[in-house]
Amino acid sequence: MSESVHTNTSIWSKGMMAVIAAQFLSAFGDNALLFATLALMKQQFYPDWSQPVLQMVFVGAYILFAPFVGQIADSFAKGRVMMMTNGLKLIGAASICFGVNPFIGYLLVGIGAAGYSPAKYGILGELTTGDKLVKANGLMEASTIAAILLGSVAGGVLADWHVIAALVACAIAYGGAVVANLFISRLAAARPGQSWRFRPMTNSFFSACKTLWHNGEARFSLLGTSLFWGAGVTLRFLLVLWVPVALGITDNATPTYLNAMVAVGIVVGAGAAAKLVTLQTVARCMPAGVLIGVVVAIFALQHAILPAYALLFVIGICGGFFVVPLNALLQDIGKHSVGAGNAIAVQNLGENSAMLIMLGIYSLAVMVGIPVIGVGIGFGVLFALAIIGLWLWGHRR
C-alpha cells in the first residue's frame, strides 16, 4: 500500500538524503563509465570515429523514449522508478565488464538514464515544497556537479590502471544507487491510471512540443540550450582525440582532467549569471555564447597544457553564463503554458537531438580524415556563427 505524499519534509530527512546519494552515485557512474568504455574501445582498437557513435547510442535512447518516460515517472512511485532505472544502468555496465559489445551495454545504460531523469527531478516536489524545494534543487545540482567532476576523473585514472577495474567501479556505483533508492519512502504515484495506448501518449507530448516551438521566446531558449549541450558533448570527444595530437599525452586521465576544468568553469559562470542576468535581460547572455566558439577555436591551436586548462576554464565560465538564463526563461514560459515538467521533457528532446546531429557530423569529419585541430577550429567558428545568427534573429523579434 502506498503512503501519502510527504510534503514539507526537511531537506535533511532520510528520504531526501537517499535521493541525493542515489543521484551522486548514478551520475558518478554515468561519467566514469563513458571514459572507462572509451578506454576499453581504444584497447580493443575500435576506429576513432566510433567513439562519438557510442554517445550517439546513449542520446538516441533519450530521444526514442522521450514521449513515454514522463508518464512512467508519474504512474508509479518515483523512488521505485529510480531504483529500477538504476538497476538497468547496473545491468548495462556489468554486461560490458563481462565482454558484451560496449554499444549494447551502453544502450542499456542510456535507456536507464532516460527513465531516471524525470523521476529524479519530480520526486523533489513530492518530498518537500516552498523554499525547501529550492534548497533541495540546489543540493541535487551540487551532487551532480560533484559527480561529474569526480566520476570523469575516476573513470580516466582507473582506466589507466586497469580498464576492467574501472568498469567494475562503475557497476558498483550503480549498485550503490540502487541500494540508496531503497531508503526512499514509497510515495503515492502522482498520476496513476493514465492511458498506456501509444497514440494518446505521443499526442500529449508532441502537443507540448508544438506549443513551445510556436512561442518565439521559448523557441529562442530551446535553440540556444540545444546548441550549447550539443557543442558540450562534442567537445568532450574532441578532447579525447586532441590531447595525444596537440599535447603528445596518450593516457586516459588527461582528457578527464580537462573536462573537469570545463565543469568548474560552468559553476562559476552560472553563479555570475544568477547575479547579472534576469528574465527581462536574457539577451545579456548571448555574447558569452559567441565567446564559447571563439575560445574553442583558439584552444584547438594550443600545444601546452597550462594554456589548455585556462582556456577550458574560460569556456566553462562562458557556458554557465550562457545556458542558465536560457534555462530559466524556458522554465518560466513552460510553467505558464504546458507545465514545467513538459517543458523540461521538450527541452531534453531538443538537446539530445542536437547532440545526435553534432556528434554525427563530428564522427563523419573524423572518418573522412580531417585533422583533429582543423575539426576543433571549424567547430568553434561554426558554433560562434550559429549563436550570432540566433542572437540577430532574437533581436529582430
Buried (B, 14 or more C-beta within 10 A) or exposed (E): EEEEBBBEBBBEBEBBBBBBBBBBBBBBBBBBBBBBBBBBBBEEEBEBBBBBBBBBBBBBBBBBBBBBBBBBBBBBBBBBBBBBBBBBBBBBBBBBBEEBEBBEBBBBBBBBBBBBBBBBBBBBBBBBBEEBBEBBBEBBEBBBBBBBBBBBBBBBBBBBEEBBEBBBBBBBBBBBBBBBBEBBBBBBBBEEEBEEEEEEBEEBBBEBBEBBBEBEBBBBBBBBBBBBBBBBBBBBBBBBBBBBEBBEEEBBBBBBBBBBBBBBBBBBBBBBBBEEBEEEEBEBBBBBBBBBBBBBBBBBEBEEBEEBBBBBBBBBBBBBBBBBBBBBBBBBBBEEBBEBBBBBBBBBBBBBBBBBBBBBBBBEBBBEEEEBBEBBBBBBBBBBEBBBEBBEEBEEE
